[in-house]
Amino acid sequence: MITKTKKSKIIKTVQVHDTDTGSPEVQVAILSRRIDELAAHLKKNAKDNHSRRGLLQMVADRKKHMKYLEKKNPKRYSALVKTLGLKK
């Protein structure tokens, strides 16, 4: 689970402007952090199928946001990929 302080730090690293909380960059960054934490949980708890389903939903959601951003603004997309260390 992401605490408020962790979430605010994530937002500050990728936000487009000062009051930005809903841009695709912010949403992808938050989803990426949640995915990482849930993946670590699933390594310890391999039979937790309910959490696995949630993980797959988050990965699909992140993929949709990334596809949208790539289509609308390729420069912001490539900057986000570089910042978060994601692969295409």
N, C-alpha and C positions, 0 to 999 in steps of 0.2 A: 504494500500500500504506500502511496506517495503522500508524504506530509505536506502541509501548506508551504513550509519553508523550501523544501526540495522542489515543489512545483513552481514557486516563484523564481527560484534560481534557473530552472529550465526555461521558463518564459523569458527571463531577461537575456538569455544567451541568443535567442532566435527571434525576438519580437521585431516587428517592422517599425513601429512607432511606440511612444511612451505608454499609451493606454491599450496596446494591442493584447488581447487575450483570446481571440477567436480566428486568427488568420490560419491558413493551411499549415504554415511553418510551425506555429505554436502547437496546433493539434497533432501534427506528425511527431514533434519532439516529445510531447507528453505521452502519446501512444507508444513511442519507441521505448521510453523509460519503463512504462507499465509492462510492455512485452518482455523486456529484459528481466524484470523482477519476477514475472510469472514463469518465464522459462527456467529461472533458477529454482523456483518452487517445484516445478514439475520434474526437475532432475532428482530432487529428494523424494518426491511423492509421485512415482510413476503411474500409479493406478487412479489418480485423481482426474477422472474423465470429465467431470463438470468444469473444472478449471481449464482443462485442455480445450473444451469447446469455446470457452470465453477467450482463450488465447487465439484460436483460429479466427474468431470474429474480429478481434482487435487487429490481427495481421491483415485481414481483408479490408477493414476500415482504413488502415494506414495506406494500403495499396491504392485505394480509391482516392484518398487525399493527394497522394504523390502523383497519380495519373492526372488529376485535375490541375495540379500546380505545373506539371510538365507541359500540359497543353496550353494553359493560360500565360505562363511566364517562365520560359526555359532558363533564364538567367537566375531567377530566384530558386528554381528547382535545383540547378547545379550547385548553387551556393549552399543550399540546405543539405544536399547529399554529402558535400565536402565537410560541412560543420558537424553533422551527426555521424559521419563515417559509414553511411549506408551504401550498399551496392545497388546497381541498377537492376 
